[in-house]
Structure formats: C-alpha cells, structure tokens
Amino acid sequence: MPYRPDVFAQDHYYHIYNRGAGRGTLFFNPQNYLYCLRLIKRHSQRYGITVIAYCLMPNHYHFLLRQETDVPISKFINVLFNAYVQAVNKQQNRSGTLFQGRFRHVCIDREEYLVHLCRYIHMNPVKAGLVESPEDWPYSNYLEWIDQRPGTLKDEDFIRGRFSGRESYQRFVADHDDEDGARKSIRRYIWD
C-alpha cells in the first residue's frame, strides 16, 4: 500500500480503531484476545504508548492512546497487529489480510471529549448486544477502571484526575441520558 503521511504528536490523545475485512472476525477464541492483550502490553511499553481505554470486540477494536515520545503511534499499531495477524493466520490456517484496510485514527483535541470517548469505548459491547453491562465484557479495561481486576493497561493518573473514584466512573458510564447527548458532541471522534 502507498505511504500514508499520518502525523502523530507527542503528548496527544488518539482514538484508534479498525474492523475485520468484510466485517469479519478478528478474534476467533478467548486465547486470541489474551494474546493480543499481551502484545499490547509488550509493545506499548516499547514504543512509549499509554493505554487509556481499550475494547477488543469480535470483529473490531477501539483504543484511546496517548503518545508519550516522538515515536508515532502508527509504529506501535503496525508492529502490534503485524504480529497478531501472523499468529492468527497460522493458528487458523488462513492467509491474507485480516483487517479492513489500515487502521483509522482521530486526534482528540478537546479535553472534555476524552471521558466521553472512554465511556463510548467501554460501552461498545453493551451497545452491540454482547453483554448487559460493561462489567461483563472481559476484553476491555473497564474492570481495571473500576478496580474490579488488576491490570497495567490503564493510566491511574488519567482516571484519578477526572473521577473521584470507581463509583464516580460507574455512575458516569451508567448515565445513558448524558451518554446519548455526549455521543452527538463527540460524533467526529467515534466510529459508528
């Protein structure tokens, strides 16, 4: 594919997302999700990426990431998903592309939209009808946000700087009236 001159800047937040080719499956079994999470943990440290929020869905993914160095997020995403696709293709005895083109991204340029985007990401499996509550979906960091599971793929300072505690974030996520209104204001930052 031709070079894409994306610009990623240090200390900026980005919503990164993509889906399976033809809206097909990305994660074929629980081990695929866990393998991807191990890759995220390994490569985010290596490339200076802070994971704020994530959700891995059967046929797509969402990340809210902060780039901590001058190494662009695109390097992290490319290394991460090249390794993932190679392993899944071998496991599933398949070849070819797994994703629907290159990943998409949006720079989040307004502070007030960050928390709404986190809620959008964590509510994704609920909106898709996969679970009744975000607590029921094991492949996001919502459980880490509300201190129900230990994990390192979250930024404690980010969370504490915006919410007084886990109950505060749980109430924010559960406030569907606010979510519907906020969804309109963050439309350009999300993928529906």
C-alpha positions, 0 to 999 in steps of 0.5 A, spaced: 500 500 500 502 507 498 505 511 504 500 514 508 503 521 511 499 520 518 502 525 523 502 523 530 504 528 536 507 527 542 503 528 548 496 527 544 490 523 545 488 518 539 482 514 538 484 508 534 480 503 531 479 498 525 474 492 523 475 485 520 475 485 512 468 484 510 466 485 517 469 479 519 472 476 525 478 478 528 478 474 534 476 467 533 477 464 541 478 467 548 486 465 547 486 470 541 484 476 545 489 474 551 494 474 546 493 480 543 492 483 550 499 481 551 502 484 545 499 490 547 502 490 553 509 488 550 509 493 545 506 499 548 511 499 553 516 499 547 514 504 543 512 509 549 504 508 548 499 509 554 493 505 554 487 509 556 481 505 554 481 499 550 475 494 547 477 488 543 470 486 540 469 480 535 470 483 529 473 490 531 477 494 536 477 501 539 483 504 543 484 511 546 492 512 546 496 517 548 503 518 545 508 519 550 515 520 545 516 522 538 515 515 536 508 515 532 503 511 534 502 508 527 509 504 529 506 501 535 499 499 531 503 496 525 508 492 529 502 490 534 497 487 529 503 485 524 504 480 529 497 478 531 495 477 524 501 472 523 499 468 529 492 468 527 493 466 520 497 460 522 493 458 528 487 458 523 490 456 517 488 462 513 492 467 509 491 474 507 489 480 510 485 480 516 483 487 517 479 492 513 484 496 510 489 500 515 487 502 521 483 509 522 485 514 527 482 521 530 486 526 534 482 528 540 483 535 541 478 537 546 479 535 553 472 534 555 471 529 549 476 524 552 471 521 558 466 521 553 470 517 548 472 512 554 465 511 556 463 510 548 469 505 548 467 501 554 460 501 552 461 498 545 459 491 547 453 493 551 451 497 545 452 491 540 448 486 544 454 482 547 453 483 554 448 487 559 453 491 562 460 493 561 462 489 567 461 483 563 465 484 557 472 481 559 476 484 553 476 491 555 479 495 561 473 497 564 474 492 570 481 495 571 477 502 571 473 500 576 478 496 580 474 490 579 481 486 576 488 488 576 491 490 570 497 495 567 493 497 561 490 503 564 493 510 566 491 511 574 493 518 573 488 519 567 482 516 571 484 519 578 484 526 575 477 526 572 473 521 577 473 521 584 473 514 584 470 507 581 463 509 583 464 516 580 466 512 573 460 507 574 455 512 575 458 516 569 458 510 564 451 508 567 448 515 565 445 513 558 441 520 558 448 524 558 451 518 554 446 519 548 447 527 548 455 526 549 455 521 543 452 527 538 458 532 541 463 527 540 460 524 533 467 526 529 471 522 534 467 515 534 466 510 529 459 508 528 
